[in-house]
Amino acid sequence: MKLTVEISKYPLHQDYIPFIKDFIDRLNEHKELKVITNTLSTQVFGDYDTVMAVLSAEIKRSYEQFGKAIFVCKFLYGDLSPQD
């Protein structure tokens, strides 16, 4: 089963850009996922189990490394990525 997730991260820190960039960079290291980033959010596309496992690990890592942050996620059934 395929899954699409739209994520916005809001670090509770004055210097927030490095916190967001680090999270996006780590998502992009997972070659089995398709990751598209724009100015408002990051979209992640892939197999349901893979996407959920990666997000669980990377969100946990963000909390451990950087502390408090808010993640707003929208989960949509299927792969809604733009077709290249």
PyMOL Python script that loads the backbone (N, CA, C, O; Angstrom):
from pymol import cmd

cmd.read_pdbstr("""\
ATOM      1  N   MET A   1       0.850  -1.172   0.000  1.00  0.00           N
ATOM      2  CA  MET A   1       0.000   0.000   0.000  1.00  0.00           C
ATOM      3  C   MET A   1       0.898   1.237   0.000  1.00  0.00           C
ATOM      4  O   MET A   1       1.904   1.292   0.707  1.00  0.00           O
ATOM      5  N   LYS A   2       0.522   2.208  -0.791  1.00  0.00           N
ATOM      6  CA  LYS A   2       1.282   3.454  -0.887  1.00  0.00           C
ATOM      7  C   LYS A   2       0.682   4.524   0.020  1.00  0.00           C
ATOM      8  O   LYS A   2      -0.508   4.501   0.337  1.00  0.00           O
ATOM      9  N   LEU A   3       1.543   5.470   0.432  1.00  0.00           N
ATOM     10  CA  LEU A   3       1.130   6.528   1.348  1.00  0.00           C
ATOM     11  C   LEU A   3       1.774   7.845   0.942  1.00  0.00           C
ATOM     12  O   LEU A   3       2.915   7.876   0.482  1.00  0.00           O
ATOM     13  N   THR A   4       1.041   8.913   1.113  1.00  0.00           N
ATOM     14  CA  THR A   4       1.539  10.273   0.937  1.00  0.00           C
ATOM     15  C   THR A   4       1.394  10.990   2.271  1.00  0.00           C
ATOM     16  O   THR A   4       0.340  10.925   2.904  1.00  0.00           O
ATOM     17  N   VAL A   5       2.452  11.675   2.700  1.00  0.00           N
ATOM     18  CA  VAL A   5       2.404  12.443   3.942  1.00  0.00           C
ATOM     19  C   VAL A   5       2.926  13.842   3.668  1.00  0.00           C
ATOM     20  O   VAL A   5       3.981  14.021   3.059  1.00  0.00           O
ATOM     21  N   GLU A   6       2.177  14.821   4.123  1.00  0.00           N
ATOM     22  CA  GLU A   6       2.634  16.216   4.063  1.00  0.00           C
ATOM     23  C   GLU A   6       2.993  16.633   5.489  1.00  0.00           C
ATOM     24  O   GLU A   6       2.178  16.520   6.405  1.00  0.00           O
ATOM     25  N   ILE A   7       4.226  17.118   5.663  1.00  0.00           N
ATOM     26  CA  ILE A   7       4.743  17.429   6.998  1.00  0.00           C
ATOM     27  C   ILE A   7       5.201  18.881   7.055  1.00  0.00           C
ATOM     28  O   ILE A   7       5.870  19.377   6.148  1.00  0.00           O
ATOM     29  N   SER A   8       4.828  19.548   8.137  1.00  0.00           N
ATOM     30  CA  SER A   8       5.386  20.854   8.471  1.00  0.00           C
ATOM     31  C   SER A   8       5.985  20.733   9.867  1.00  0.00           C
ATOM     32  O   SER A   8       5.342  20.232  10.789  1.00  0.00           O
ATOM     33  N   LYS A   9       7.226  21.200  10.012  1.00  0.00           N
ATOM     34  CA  LYS A   9       7.904  21.142  11.303  1.00  0.00           C
ATOM     35  C   LYS A   9       8.088  22.556  11.823  1.00  0.00           C
ATOM     36  O   LYS A   9       8.534  23.444  11.096  1.00  0.00           O
ATOM     37  N   TYR A  10       7.740  22.758  13.089  1.00  0.00           N
ATOM     38  CA  TYR A  10       7.875  24.057  13.735  1.00  0.00           C
ATOM     39  C   TYR A  10       8.712  23.900  14.997  1.00  0.00           C
ATOM     40  O   TYR A  10       8.167  23.646  16.071  1.00  0.00           O
ATOM     41  N   PRO A  11      10.032  24.047  14.881  1.00  0.00           N
ATOM     42  CA  PRO A  11      10.877  23.957  16.077  1.00  0.00           C
ATOM     43  C   PRO A  11      10.586  25.117  17.020  1.00  0.00           C
ATOM     44  O   PRO A  11      10.416  26.255  16.583  1.00  0.00           O
ATOM     45  N   LEU A  12      10.530  24.827  18.293  1.00  0.00           N
ATOM     46  CA  LEU A  12      10.297  25.869  19.287  1.00  0.00           C
ATOM     47  C   LEU A  12      11.649  26.425  19.714  1.00  0.00           C
ATOM     48  O   LEU A  12      12.094  26.257  20.849  1.00  0.00           O
ATOM     49  N   HIS A  13      12.282  27.094  18.757  1.00  0.00           N
ATOM     50  CA  HIS A  13      13.625  27.628  18.938  1.00  0.00           C
ATOM     51  C   HIS A  13      13.758  28.857  18.042  1.00  0.00           C
ATOM     52  O   HIS A  13      13.233  28.876  16.929  1.00  0.00           O
ATOM     53  N   GLN A  14      14.445  29.861  18.516  1.00  0.00           N
ATOM     54  CA  GLN A  14      14.573  31.102  17.758  1.00  0.00           C
ATOM     55  C   GLN A  14      15.307  30.897  16.426  1.00  0.00           C
ATOM     56  O   GLN A  14      14.919  31.479  15.413  1.00  0.00           O
ATOM     57  N   ASP A  15      16.348  30.087  16.421  1.00  0.00           N
ATOM     58  CA  ASP A  15      17.117  29.803  15.213  1.00  0.00           C
ATOM     59  C   ASP A  15      16.592  28.502  14.605  1.00  0.00           C
ATOM     60  O   ASP A  15      17.246  27.464  14.711  1.00  0.00           O
ATOM     61  N   TYR A  16      15.427  28.546  13.974  1.00  0.00           N
ATOM     62  CA  TYR A  16      14.700  27.350  13.578  1.00  0.00           C
ATOM     63  C   TYR A  16      15.145  26.720  12.262  1.00  0.00           C
ATOM     64  O   TYR A  16      14.921  25.526  12.065  1.00  0.00           O
ATOM     65  N   ILE A  17      15.758  27.462  11.366  1.00  0.00           N
ATOM     66  CA  ILE A  17      16.076  26.946  10.028  1.00  0.00           C
ATOM     67  C   ILE A  17      16.990  25.713  10.068  1.00  0.00           C
ATOM     68  O   ILE A  17      16.692  24.739   9.377  1.00  0.00           O
ATOM     69  N   PRO A  18      18.090  25.704  10.842  1.00  0.00           N
ATOM     70  CA  PRO A  18      18.929  24.490  10.867  1.00  0.00           C
ATOM     71  C   PRO A  18      18.189  23.250  11.374  1.00  0.00           C
ATOM     72  O   PRO A  18      18.499  22.136  10.951  1.00  0.00           O
ATOM     73  N   PHE A  19      17.232  23.423  12.255  1.00  0.00           N
ATOM     74  CA  PHE A  19      16.458  22.310  12.789  1.00  0.00           C
ATOM     75  C   PHE A  19      15.588  21.692  11.690  1.00  0.00           C
ATOM     76  O   PHE A  19      15.487  20.470  11.579  1.00  0.00           O
ATOM     77  N   ILE A  20      14.972  22.541  10.891  1.00  0.00           N
ATOM     78  CA  ILE A  20      14.125  22.068   9.790  1.00  0.00           C
ATOM     79  C   ILE A  20      14.981  21.435   8.705  1.00  0.00           C
ATOM     80  O   ILE A  20      14.671  20.348   8.217  1.00  0.00           O
ATOM     81  N   LYS A  21      16.052  22.110   8.331  1.00  0.00           N
ATOM     82  CA  LYS A  21      16.941  21.612   7.276  1.00  0.00           C
ATOM     83  C   LYS A  21      17.500  20.241   7.629  1.00  0.00           C
ATOM     84  O   LYS A  21      17.555  19.359   6.771  1.00  0.00           O
ATOM     85  N   ASP A  22      17.910  20.050   8.859  1.00  0.00           N
ATOM     86  CA  ASP A  22      18.444  18.759   9.281  1.00  0.00           C
ATOM     87  C   ASP A  22      17.405  17.651   9.099  1.00  0.00           C
ATOM     88  O   ASP A  22      17.733  16.574   8.603  1.00  0.00           O
ATOM     89  N   PHE A  23      16.178  17.903   9.489  1.00  0.00           N
ATOM     90  CA  PHE A  23      15.111  16.908   9.350  1.00  0.00           C
ATOM     91  C   PHE A  23      14.888  16.556   7.875  1.00  0.00           C
ATOM     92  O   PHE A  23      14.776  15.381   7.526  1.00  0.00           O
ATOM     93  N   ILE A  24      14.826  17.564   7.020  1.00  0.00           N
ATOM     94  CA  ILE A  24      14.616  17.327   5.589  1.00  0.00           C
ATOM     95  C   ILE A  24      15.801  16.570   4.992  1.00  0.00           C
ATOM     96  O   ILE A  24      15.610  15.642   4.205  1.00  0.00           O
ATOM     97  N   ASP A  25      17.006  16.955   5.356  1.00  0.00           N
ATOM     98  CA  ASP A  25      18.201  16.261   4.853  1.00  0.00           C
ATOM     99  C   ASP A  25      18.174  14.784   5.236  1.00  0.00           C
ATOM    100  O   ASP A  25      18.517  13.924   4.424  1.00  0.00           O
ATOM    101  N   ARG A  26      17.771  14.491   6.458  1.00  0.00           N
ATOM    102  CA  ARG A  26      17.705  13.094   6.901  1.00  0.00           C
ATOM    103  C   ARG A  26      16.633  12.319   6.129  1.00  0.00           C
ATOM    104  O   ARG A  26      16.843  11.155   5.786  1.00  0.00           O
ATOM    105  N   LEU A  27      15.495  12.947   5.855  1.00  0.00           N
ATOM    106  CA  LEU A  27      14.473  12.270   5.046  1.00  0.00           C
ATOM    107  C   LEU A  27      15.008  11.947   3.660  1.00  0.00           C
ATOM    108  O   LEU A  27      14.735  10.876   3.119  1.00  0.00           O
ATOM    109  N   ASN A  28      15.765  12.863   3.089  1.00  0.00           N
ATOM    110  CA  ASN A  28      16.312  12.664   1.744  1.00  0.00           C
ATOM    111  C   ASN A  28      17.361  11.562   1.688  1.00  0.00           C
ATOM    112  O   ASN A  28      17.677  11.085   0.598  1.00  0.00           O
ATOM    113  N   GLU A  29      17.902  11.150   2.806  1.00  0.00           N
ATOM    114  CA  GLU A  29      18.872  10.050   2.834  1.00  0.00           C
ATOM    115  C   GLU A  29      18.210   8.699   2.591  1.00  0.00           C
ATOM    116  O   GLU A  29      18.893   7.729   2.262  1.00  0.00           O
ATOM    117  N   HIS A  30      16.908   8.622   2.744  1.00  0.00           N
ATOM    118  CA  HIS A  30      16.167   7.376   2.553  1.00  0.00           C
ATOM    119  C   HIS A  30      15.745   7.277   1.085  1.00  0.00           C
ATOM    120  O   HIS A  30      14.707   7.802   0.684  1.00  0.00           O
ATOM    121  N   LYS A  31      16.572   6.594   0.301  1.00  0.00           N
ATOM    122  CA  LYS A  31      16.381   6.531  -1.158  1.00  0.00           C
ATOM    123  C   LYS A  31      15.107   5.799  -1.569  1.00  0.00           C
ATOM    124  O   LYS A  31      14.649   5.942  -2.702  1.00  0.00           O
ATOM    125  N   GLU A  32      14.532   5.017  -0.659  1.00  0.00           N
ATOM    126  CA  GLU A  32      13.304   4.299  -0.988  1.00  0.00           C
ATOM    127  C   GLU A  32      12.071   5.212  -0.926  1.00  0.00           C
ATOM    128  O   GLU A  32      10.970   4.796  -1.288  1.00  0.00           O
ATOM    129  N   LEU A  33      12.259   6.444  -0.471  1.00  0.00           N
ATOM    130  CA  LEU A  33      11.173   7.423  -0.407  1.00  0.00           C
ATOM    131  C   LEU A  33      11.372   8.503  -1.457  1.00  0.00           C
ATOM    132  O   LEU A  33      12.499   8.809  -1.846  1.00  0.00           O
ATOM    133  N   LYS A  34      10.276   9.067  -1.903  1.00  0.00           N
ATOM    134  CA  LYS A  34      10.334  10.264  -2.735  1.00  0.00           C
ATOM    135  C   LYS A  34       9.998  11.429  -1.816  1.00  0.00           C
ATOM    136  O   LYS A  34       8.968  11.411  -1.142  1.00  0.00           O
ATOM    137  N   VAL A  35      10.866  12.447  -1.783  1.00  0.00           N
ATOM    138  CA  VAL A  35      10.688  13.585  -0.885  1.00  0.00           C
ATOM    139  C   VAL A  35      10.699  14.855  -1.725  1.00  0.00           C
ATOM    140  O   VAL A  35      11.634  15.100  -2.486  1.00  0.00           O
ATOM    141  N   ILE A  36       9.658  15.654  -1.580  1.00  0.00           N
ATOM    142  CA  ILE A  36       9.551  16.939  -2.278  1.00  0.00           C
ATOM    143  C   ILE A  36       9.338  18.015  -1.223  1.00  0.00           C
ATOM    144  O   ILE A  36       8.444  17.910  -0.384  1.00  0.00           O
ATOM    145  N   THR A  37      10.171  19.053  -1.276  1.00  0.00           N
ATOM    146  CA  THR A  37      10.102  20.137  -0.290  1.00  0.00           C
ATOM    147  C   THR A  37       9.760  21.448  -0.989  1.00  0.00           C
ATOM    148  O   THR A  37      10.272  21.746  -2.068  1.00  0.00           O
ATOM    149  N   ASN A  38       8.886  22.223  -0.355  1.00  0.00           N
ATOM    150  CA  ASN A  38       8.618  23.583  -0.812  1.00  0.00           C
ATOM    151  C   ASN A  38       8.705  24.508   0.396  1.00  0.00           C
ATOM    152  O   ASN A  38       9.109  24.071   1.474  1.00  0.00           O
ATOM    153  N   THR A  39       8.341  25.751   0.240  1.00  0.00           N
ATOM    154  CA  THR A  39       8.506  26.723   1.329  1.00  0.00           C
ATOM    155  C   THR A  39       7.568  26.489   2.510  1.00  0.00           C
ATOM    156  O   THR A  39       7.817  27.008   3.598  1.00  0.00           O
ATOM    157  N   LEU A  40       6.509  25.731   2.324  1.00  0.00           N
ATOM    158  CA  LEU A  40       5.537  25.530   3.399  1.00  0.00           C
ATOM    159  C   LEU A  40       5.582  24.159   4.046  1.00  0.00           C
ATOM    160  O   LEU A  40       5.237  24.013   5.219  1.00  0.00           O
ATOM    161  N   SER A  41       6.008  23.144   3.289  1.00  0.00           N
ATOM    162  CA  SER A  41       5.962  21.787   3.829  1.00  0.00           C
ATOM    163  C   SER A  41       6.867  20.866   3.033  1.00  0.00           C
ATOM    164  O   SER A  41       7.473  21.250   2.032  1.00  0.00           O
ATOM    165  N   THR A  42       6.932  19.637   3.518  1.00  0.00           N
ATOM    166  CA  THR A  42       7.656  18.572   2.832  1.00  0.00           C
ATOM    167  C   THR A  42       6.678  17.433   2.604  1.00  0.00           C
ATOM    168  O   THR A  42       5.955  17.029   3.514  1.00  0.00           O
ATOM    169  N   GLN A  43       6.662  16.921   1.383  1.00  0.00           N
ATOM    170  CA  GLN A  43       5.805  15.792   1.065  1.00  0.00           C
ATOM    171  C   GLN A  43       6.687  14.548   0.947  1.00  0.00           C
ATOM    172  O   GLN A  43       7.763  14.583   0.348  1.00  0.00           O
ATOM    173  N   VAL A  44       6.206  13.451   1.532  1.00  0.00           N
ATOM    174  CA  VAL A  44       6.920  12.183   1.509  1.00  0.00           C
ATOM    175  C   VAL A  44       5.992  11.146   0.882  1.00  0.00           C
ATOM    176  O   VAL A  44       4.822  11.040   1.249  1.00  0.00           O
ATOM    177  N   PHE A  45       6.531  10.382  -0.072  1.00  0.00           N
ATOM    178  CA  PHE A  45       5.756   9.391  -0.807  1.00  0.00           C
ATOM    179  C   PHE A  45       6.483   8.057  -0.750  1.00  0.00           C
ATOM    180  O   PHE A  45       7.706   8.009  -0.879  1.00  0.00           O
ATOM    181  N   GLY A  46       5.736   6.974  -0.556  1.00  0.00           N
ATOM    182  CA  GLY A  46       6.356   5.660  -0.569  1.00  0.00           C
ATOM    183  C   GLY A  46       5.450   4.596  -0.011  1.00  0.00           C
ATOM    184  O   GLY A  46       4.258   4.815   0.201  1.00  0.00           O
ATOM    185  N   ASP A  47       6.037   3.431   0.226  1.00  0.00           N
ATOM    186  CA  ASP A  47       5.322   2.313   0.820  1.00  0.00           C
ATOM    187  C   ASP A  47       4.898   2.677   2.242  1.00  0.00           C
ATOM    188  O   ASP A  47       5.684   3.253   2.994  1.00  0.00           O
ATOM    189  N   TYR A  48       3.678   2.349   2.609  1.00  0.00           N
ATOM    190  CA  TYR A  48       3.117   2.729   3.902  1.00  0.00           C
ATOM    191  C   TYR A  48       4.039   2.373   5.066  1.00  0.00           C
ATOM    192  O   TYR A  48       4.384   3.232   5.878  1.00  0.00           O
ATOM    193  N   ASP A  49       4.436   1.103   5.142  1.00  0.00           N
ATOM    194  CA  ASP A  49       5.254   0.659   6.272  1.00  0.00           C
ATOM    195  C   ASP A  49       6.602   1.367   6.311  1.00  0.00           C
ATOM    196  O   ASP A  49       7.096   1.704   7.387  1.00  0.00           O
ATOM    197  N   THR A  50       7.190   1.591   5.161  1.00  0.00           N
ATOM    198  CA  THR A  50       8.484   2.269   5.089  1.00  0.00           C
ATOM    199  C   THR A  50       8.357   3.725   5.528  1.00  0.00           C
ATOM    200  O   THR A  50       9.149   4.206   6.339  1.00  0.00           O
ATOM    201  N   VAL A  51       7.356   4.423   4.988  1.00  0.00           N
ATOM    202  CA  VAL A  51       7.146   5.835   5.342  1.00  0.00           C
ATOM    203  C   VAL A  51       6.923   5.974   6.848  1.00  0.00           C
ATOM    204  O   VAL A  51       7.527   6.835   7.489  1.00  0.00           O
ATOM    205  N   MET A  52       6.070   5.140   7.404  1.00  0.00           N
ATOM    206  CA  MET A  52       5.767   5.246   8.827  1.00  0.00           C
ATOM    207  C   MET A  52       6.989   4.941   9.690  1.00  0.00           C
ATOM    208  O   MET A  52       7.217   5.610  10.698  1.00  0.00           O
ATOM    209  N   ALA A  53       7.773   3.942   9.307  1.00  0.00           N
ATOM    210  CA  ALA A  53       8.976   3.596  10.072  1.00  0.00           C
ATOM    211  C   ALA A  53      10.002   4.727  10.009  1.00  0.00           C
ATOM    212  O   ALA A  53      10.601   5.079  11.025  1.00  0.00           O
ATOM    213  N   VAL A  54      10.203   5.292   8.828  1.00  0.00           N
ATOM    214  CA  VAL A  54      11.164   6.396   8.678  1.00  0.00           C
ATOM    215  C   VAL A  54      10.704   7.606   9.472  1.00  0.00           C
ATOM    216  O   VAL A  54      11.499   8.205  10.196  1.00  0.00           O
ATOM    217  N   LEU A  55       9.433   7.979   9.350  1.00  0.00           N
ATOM    218  CA  LEU A  55       8.935   9.143  10.084  1.00  0.00           C
ATOM    219  C   LEU A  55       9.041   8.937  11.587  1.00  0.00           C
ATOM    220  O   LEU A  55       9.433   9.852  12.312  1.00  0.00           O
ATOM    221  N   SER A  56       8.704   7.767  12.054  1.00  0.00           N
ATOM    222  CA  SER A  56       8.809   7.480  13.486  1.00  0.00           C
ATOM    223  C   SER A  56      10.246   7.663  13.968  1.00  0.00           C
ATOM    224  O   SER A  56      10.485   8.309  14.989  1.00  0.00           O
ATOM    225  N   ALA A  57      11.187   7.103  13.244  1.00  0.00           N
ATOM    226  CA  ALA A  57      12.598   7.205  13.644  1.00  0.00           C
ATOM    227  C   ALA A  57      13.119   8.632  13.547  1.00  0.00           C
ATOM    228  O   ALA A  57      13.826   9.094  14.442  1.00  0.00           O
ATOM    229  N   GLU A  58      12.781   9.330  12.477  1.00  0.00           N
ATOM    230  CA  GLU A  58      13.331  10.672  12.268  1.00  0.00           C
ATOM    231  C   GLU A  58      12.674  11.723  13.166  1.00  0.00           C
ATOM    232  O   GLU A  58      13.343  12.666  13.590  1.00  0.00           O
ATOM    233  N   ILE A  59      11.406  11.584  13.459  1.00  0.00           N
ATOM    234  CA  ILE A  59      10.767  12.501  14.402  1.00  0.00           C
ATOM    235  C   ILE A  59      11.344  12.286  15.799  1.00  0.00           C
ATOM    236  O   ILE A  59      11.634  13.247  16.511  1.00  0.00           O
ATOM    237  N   LYS A  60      11.509  11.030  16.183  1.00  0.00           N
ATOM    238  CA  LYS A  60      12.113  10.737  17.478  1.00  0.00           C
ATOM    239  C   LYS A  60      13.521  11.321  17.555  1.00  0.00           C
ATOM    240  O   LYS A  60      13.889  11.934  18.558  1.00  0.00           O
ATOM    241  N   ARG A  61      14.307  11.131  16.498  1.00  0.00           N
ATOM    242  CA  ARG A  61      15.671  11.674  16.471  1.00  0.00           C
ATOM    243  C   ARG A  61      15.665  13.195  16.590  1.00  0.00           C
ATOM    244  O   ARG A  61      16.522  13.767  17.264  1.00  0.00           O
ATOM    245  N   SER A  62      14.701  13.856  15.938  1.00  0.00           N
ATOM    246  CA  SER A  62      14.588  15.316  16.039  1.00  0.00           C
ATOM    247  C   SER A  62      14.347  15.752  17.479  1.00  0.00           C
ATOM    248  O   SER A  62      14.962  16.704  17.958  1.00  0.00           O
ATOM    249  N   TYR A  63      13.456  15.054  18.159  1.00  0.00           N
ATOM    250  CA  TYR A  63      13.193  15.396  19.555  1.00  0.00           C
ATOM    251  C   TYR A  63      14.429  15.171  20.422  1.00  0.00           C
ATOM    252  O   TYR A  63      14.748  15.989  21.285  1.00  0.00           O
ATOM    253  N   GLU A  64      15.112  14.071  20.192  1.00  0.00           N
ATOM    254  CA  GLU A  64      16.305  13.766  20.990  1.00  0.00           C
ATOM    255  C   GLU A  64      17.424  14.773  20.749  1.00  0.00           C
ATOM    256  O   GLU A  64      18.115  15.161  21.691  1.00  0.00           O
ATOM    257  N   GLN A  65      17.612  15.202  19.500  1.00  0.00           N
ATOM    258  CA  GLN A  65      18.696  16.120  19.164  1.00  0.00           C
ATOM    259  C   GLN A  65      18.384  17.568  19.502  1.00  0.00           C
ATOM    260  O   GLN A  65      19.228  18.285  20.039  1.00  0.00           O
ATOM    261  N   PHE A  66      17.170  17.994  19.184  1.00  0.00           N
ATOM    262  CA  PHE A  66      16.861  19.419  19.221  1.00  0.00           C
ATOM    263  C   PHE A  66      15.813  19.829  20.244  1.00  0.00           C
ATOM    264  O   PHE A  66      15.597  21.023  20.451  1.00  0.00           O
ATOM    265  N   GLY A  67      15.169  18.888  20.876  1.00  0.00           N
ATOM    266  CA  GLY A  67      14.173  19.237  21.877  1.00  0.00           C
ATOM    267  C   GLY A  67      12.805  19.501  21.275  1.00  0.00           C
ATOM    268  O   GLY A  67      12.395  18.849  20.315  1.00  0.00           O
ATOM    269  N   LYS A  68      12.117  20.451  21.844  1.00  0.00           N
ATOM    270  CA  LYS A  68      10.712  20.687  21.510  1.00  0.00           C
ATOM    271  C   LYS A  68      10.528  21.168  20.079  1.00  0.00           C
ATOM    272  O   LYS A  68      11.263  22.017  19.576  1.00  0.00           O
ATOM    273  N   ALA A  69       9.512  20.585  19.447  1.00  0.00           N
ATOM    274  CA  ALA A  69       9.104  20.976  18.100  1.00  0.00           C
ATOM    275  C   ALA A  69       7.679  20.487  17.888  1.00  0.00           C
ATOM    276  O   ALA A  69       7.218  19.550  18.540  1.00  0.00           O
ATOM    277  N   ILE A  70       7.010  21.132  16.980  1.00  0.00           N
ATOM    278  CA  ILE A  70       5.665  20.728  16.596  1.00  0.00           C
ATOM    279  C   ILE A  70       5.741  20.163  15.188  1.00  0.00           C
ATOM    280  O   ILE A  70       6.312  20.785  14.293  1.00  0.00           O
ATOM    281  N   PHE A  71       5.168  18.988  14.993  1.00  0.00           N
ATOM    282  CA  PHE A  71       5.053  18.395  13.666  1.00  0.00           C
ATOM    283  C   PHE A  71       3.577  18.358  13.300  1.00  0.00           C
ATOM    284  O   PHE A  71       2.762  17.818  14.048  1.00  0.00           O
ATOM    285  N   VAL A  72       3.233  18.923  12.164  1.00  0.00           N
ATOM    286  CA  VAL A  72       1.871  18.862  11.645  1.00  0.00           C
ATOM    287  C   VAL A  72       1.928  17.960  10.416  1.00  0.00           C
ATOM    288  O   VAL A  72       2.629  18.259   9.449  1.00  0.00           O
ATOM    289  N   CYS A  73       1.190  16.860  10.463  1.00  0.00           N
ATOM    290  CA  CYS A  73       1.243  15.873   9.386  1.00  0.00           C
ATOM    291  C   CYS A  73      -0.158  15.590   8.844  1.00  0.00           C
ATOM    292  O   CYS A  73      -1.133  15.497   9.589  1.00  0.00           O
ATOM    293  N   LYS A  74      -0.217  15.458   7.524  1.00  0.00           N
ATOM    294  CA  LYS A  74      -1.440  15.025   6.848  1.00  0.00           C
ATOM    295  C   LYS A  74      -1.113  13.716   6.144  1.00  0.00           C
ATOM    296  O   LYS A  74      -0.147  13.642   5.385  1.00  0.00           O
ATOM    297  N   PHE A  75      -1.906  12.693   6.390  1.00  0.00           N
ATOM    298  CA  PHE A  75      -1.687  11.382   5.798  1.00  0.00           C
ATOM    299  C   PHE A  75      -2.773  11.134   4.755  1.00  0.00           C
ATOM    300  O   PHE A  75      -3.963  11.263   5.040  1.00  0.00           O
ATOM    301  N   LEU A  76      -2.348  10.779   3.552  1.00  0.00           N
ATOM    302  CA  LEU A  76      -3.282  10.525   2.460  1.00  0.00           C
ATOM    303  C   LEU A  76      -3.006   9.159   1.865  1.00  0.00           C
ATOM    304  O   LEU A  76      -1.854   8.798   1.626  1.00  0.00           O
ATOM    305  N   TYR A  77      -4.043   8.416   1.632  1.00  0.00           N
ATOM    306  CA  TYR A  77      -3.913   7.091   1.031  1.00  0.00           C
ATOM    307  C   TYR A  77      -3.418   7.226  -0.406  1.00  0.00           C
ATOM    308  O   TYR A  77      -3.913   8.063  -1.160  1.00  0.00           O
ATOM    309  N   GLY A  78      -2.448   6.407  -0.781  1.00  0.00           N
ATOM    310  CA  GLY A  78      -1.965   6.357  -2.154  1.00  0.00           C
ATOM    311  C   GLY A  78      -0.750   7.235  -2.378  1.00  0.00           C
ATOM    312  O   GLY A  78      -0.366   8.035  -1.526  1.00  0.00           O
ATOM    313  N   ASP A  79      -0.162   7.064  -3.538  1.00  0.00           N
ATOM    314  CA  ASP A  79       0.987   7.869  -3.952  1.00  0.00           C
ATOM    315  C   ASP A  79       0.466   9.017  -4.806  1.00  0.00           C
ATOM    316  O   ASP A  79       0.113   8.826  -5.970  1.00  0.00           O
ATOM    317  N   LEU A  80       0.420  10.202  -4.223  1.00  0.00           N
ATOM    318  CA  LEU A  80      -0.099  11.366  -4.928  1.00  0.00           C
ATOM    319  C   LEU A  80       1.021  12.263  -5.447  1.00  0.00           C
ATOM    320  O   LEU A  80       0.811  13.449  -5.703  1.00  0.00           O
ATOM    321  N   SER A  81       2.215  11.684  -5.599  1.00  0.00           N
ATOM    322  CA  SER A  81       3.359  12.461  -6.090  1.00  0.00           C
ATOM    323  C   SER A  81       3.148  12.849  -7.540  1.00  0.00           C
ATOM    324  O   SER A  81       2.500  12.127  -8.297  1.00  0.00           O
ATOM    325  N   PRO A  82       3.704  14.007  -7.929  1.00  0.00           N
ATOM    326  CA  PRO A  82       3.626  14.393  -9.338  1.00  0.00           C
ATOM    327  C   PRO A  82       4.371  13.352 -10.183  1.00  0.00           C
ATOM    328  O   PRO A  82       5.471  12.930  -9.825  1.00  0.00           O
ATOM    329  N   GLN A  83       3.794  12.958 -11.255  1.00  0.00           N
ATOM    330  CA  GLN A  83       4.438  11.986 -12.128  1.00  0.00           C
ATOM    331  C   GLN A  83       5.425  12.687 -13.039  1.00  0.00           C
ATOM    332  O   GLN A  83       5.058  13.587 -13.794  1.00  0.00           O
ATOM    333  N   ASP A  84       6.680  12.268 -12.963  1.00  0.00           N
ATOM    334  CA  ASP A  84       7.748  12.886 -13.758  1.00  0.00           C
ATOM    335  C   ASP A  84       7.633  12.540 -15.214  1.00  0.00           C
ATOM    336  O   ASP A  84       8.454  12.980 -16.020  1.00  0.00           O
TER     337      ASP A  84
END
""", "prot")
cmd.dss("prot")
cmd.show_as("cartoon", "prot")
cmd.util.cbc("prot")
cmd.orient("prot")
